[in-house]
Structure formats: C-alpha cells, structure tokens
Amino acid sequence: MKFVKIIAVAATLVAGVSAANASTLNGNLTSFGDISSAQGASVLTVNETEAQLLAYDNDVNSIRARIQGNRWLVEAIQRQGFSVDQIVGASGGENDLTLFAL
C-alpha cells in the first residue's frame, strides 16, 4: 500500500510540474526583433502578481518602445481593447506573439 501512495504522489508532482511549464507566463520572448516585425498578437490580461512575475523576464519599457514602433501591433492591441501603456510583458515569436496587459 505504501508503494501505491509513493507512485500516486510522484504522478501528482509530475502533473503539477507539467502544468506549470505549460503556462503561458513561462514562455520567453524569442527576440525584441520579433516585436518589431510581428503583424499581430494576442493580448491576455494578467493580474498584479502575474505582472510582477513577468517583470523578471521582461524589460517592459523596451517592449513598449518596440510596440510603439510597430503600427500593426498598436492597432492589434487597440482592437482587443487595450493600450500600449497596459502591456507588461511578451512571449513567443513573430508568428505567435502573446502580449500581457494589466
């Protein structure tokens, strides 16, 4: 019986790690150049805690500056009901760019 409990705990831990790694917030931005050349992006809303976690891997001022220089991204963000000033992070690449907004 003790062996079954060990297997169950191990399976639960593996599932938890897999779910954490699948999180969108764990995605990394491929390069700032991808922001400059992307023609669209998905914008996801994050809370204050998630925004703080994104701040570890994202230079928010640089991301916003790159977005400002890309009119397609500015328009995509506005169509989704956000402004560039709300963007707090990015992940993905040119063809699968995800922006995070507060």
Secondary structure per residue as TSV (DSSP state, phi and psi in degrees):
chain	resnum	aa	ss	phi	psi
A	1	M	-	360.0	-38.8
A	2	K	H	-62.6	-36.9
A	3	F	H	-63.3	-39.2
A	4	V	H	-64.4	-40.5
A	5	K	H	-63.6	-39.9
A	6	I	H	-63.2	-44.4
A	7	I	H	-62.6	-42.1
A	8	A	H	-64.3	-42.7
A	9	V	H	-65.4	-42.9
A	10	A	H	-62.7	-42.1
A	11	A	H	-63.9	-39.7
A	12	T	H	-64.6	-42.4
A	13	L	H	-64.0	-42.8
A	14	V	H	-62.9	-42.1
A	15	A	H	-63.7	-40.2
A	16	G	H	-64.9	-42.1
A	17	V	H	-65.5	-41.6
A	18	S	H	-62.7	-42.3
A	19	A	H	-65.9	-39.6
A	20	A	H	-65.4	-40.3
A	21	N	H	-71.3	-23.2
A	22	A	H	-82.3	-9.5
A	23	S	-	-60.2	139.1
A	24	T	G	-60.6	-32.9
A	25	L	G	-67.6	-18.0
A	26	N	G	-84.7	-7.1
A	27	G	-	-70.0	145.7
A	28	N	-	-106.9	149.2
A	29	L	B	-73.3	127.6
A	30	T	-	-63.7	-51.3
A	31	S	-	-164.7	158.1
A	32	F	H	-65.1	-27.3
A	33	G	H	-61.4	-30.5
A	34	D	H	-64.6	-33.6
A	35	I	H	-67.3	-40.7
A	36	S	H	-66.1	-32.4
A	37	S	H	-103.1	-8.6
A	38	A	-	-67.3	144.8
A	39	Q	S	-106.7	0.3
A	40	G	-	-168.1	166.0
A	41	A	-	-162.1	153.8
A	42	S	E	-90.9	140.0
A	43	V	E	-114.8	123.7
A	44	L	E	-111.9	143.4
A	45	T	E	-86.2	136.2
A	46	V	-	-123.5	159.4
A	47	N	-	-92.0	-179.9
A	48	E	H	-61.8	-40.4
A	49	T	H	-64.4	-44.9
A	50	E	H	-64.5	-36.8
A	51	A	H	-62.8	-38.8
A	52	Q	H	-66.2	-38.2
A	53	L	H	-65.2	-39.6
A	54	L	H	-65.0	-30.3
A	55	A	H	-62.8	-23.2
A	56	Y	T	-66.9	-34.2
A	57	D	T	-110.3	-2.6
A	58	N	-	-126.7	130.9
A	59	D	-	-91.3	95.3
A	60	V	H	-58.4	-42.8
A	61	N	H	-63.7	-39.5
A	62	S	H	-67.9	-41.0
A	63	I	H	-62.0	-47.0
A	64	R	H	-62.6	-39.2
A	65	A	H	-64.3	-42.5
A	66	R	H	-64.0	-40.6
A	67	I	H	-63.4	-43.5
A	68	Q	H	-57.7	-31.6
A	69	G	T	-83.2	1.0
A	70	N	-	-123.7	98.6
A	71	R	H	-62.3	-30.0
A	72	W	H	-65.4	-40.9
A	73	L	H	-69.1	-41.0
A	74	V	H	-58.5	-45.6
A	75	E	H	-64.8	-41.2
A	76	A	H	-62.5	-41.3
A	77	I	H	-64.7	-44.8
A	78	Q	H	-66.2	-37.8
A	79	R	H	-62.0	-28.0
A	80	Q	T	-91.0	5.6
A	81	G	T	88.4	19.9
A	82	F	-	-121.9	169.0
A	83	S	-	-119.6	161.7
A	84	V	G	-60.0	-33.8
A	85	D	G	-65.5	-17.7
A	86	Q	G	-86.4	-12.5
A	87	I	E	-72.0	129.0
A	88	V	E	-123.1	0.8
A	89	G	E	-179.1	170.5
A	90	A	E	-150.7	153.3
A	91	S	E	-149.3	163.6
A	92	G	B	93.6	-160.1
A	93	G	-	-132.0	-167.3
A	94	E	T	-55.9	-39.5
A	95	N	T	-93.1	-9.1
A	96	D	S	-139.8	43.8
A	97	L	-	-71.8	131.5
A	98	T	E	-121.3	128.9
A	99	L	E	-109.9	146.3
A	100	F	E	-114.4	132.3
A	101	A	E	-125.9	144.7
A	102	L	-	-82.6	360.0
